[in-house]
Amino acid sequence: MTWVKVCGLSTEADVAAAVAAGADAVGFVNVPASPRYLSLDRVGRLAADVPIHTILLTVDMPADEVLAAVEITGVSGVQPYGAHQSEAAAAAEEAGHFVLLPTTVDHRRDGGATPGIPLLDTPSTTQLGGTGRSFDWSLTE
């Protein structure tokens, strides 16, 4: 099964195109250092009435702030990165939100329980994720 999230969207036309193309989710970046940064208010406007999962990407945001951001924006889920990733993911999942848990694939994983759905990505020293580069898929076996 292939599941597709189109991330970094910033206009209503982008969101409509992703939905029309059959995406399973759309993502919005709330990271001030990103060129795709959107305010929570803007995310809320873009996420309104979208018929697929709407995901808020955050970095180094504490769990209580992630939950508040979900309430402000009305998104259906989160994709937390950084210092508070595990706590934010667990809190969001406990609150009933959809959680994508970014995971770099740089060695074999033990398959232990983690909150959310793993979002597999290639390790990078310059980006948190979304590198567009493939990784060694045998590491996921």
Stockholm file with secondary structure:
# STOCKHOLM 1.0

chainA/1-141         MTWVKVCGLSTEADVAAAVAAGADAVGFVNVPASPRYLSLDRVGRLAADVPIHTILLTVDMPADEVLAAVEITGVSGVQPYGAHQSEAAAAAEEAGHFVLLPTTVDHRRDGGATPGIPLLDTPSTTQLGGTGRSFDWSLTE
#=GR chainA/1-141 SS CCCCEECCCCSHHHHHHHHHTTCSEEEEECCTTSTTBCCHHHHHHHHTTCSSEEEEEEESCCHHHHHHHHHHHCCSEEEEESTTHHHHHHHHHHTTCEEEEEEECSSCCCCCCCSSEEEEECCCSSCSSCCCCCCCGGGGC
#=GC SS_cons         CCCCEECCCCSHHHHHHHHHTTCSEEEEECCTTSTTBCCHHHHHHHHTTCSSEEEEEEESCCHHHHHHHHHHHCCSEEEEESTTHHHHHHHHHHTTCEEEEEEECSSCCCCCCCSSEEEEECCCSSCSSCCCCCCCGGGGC
//
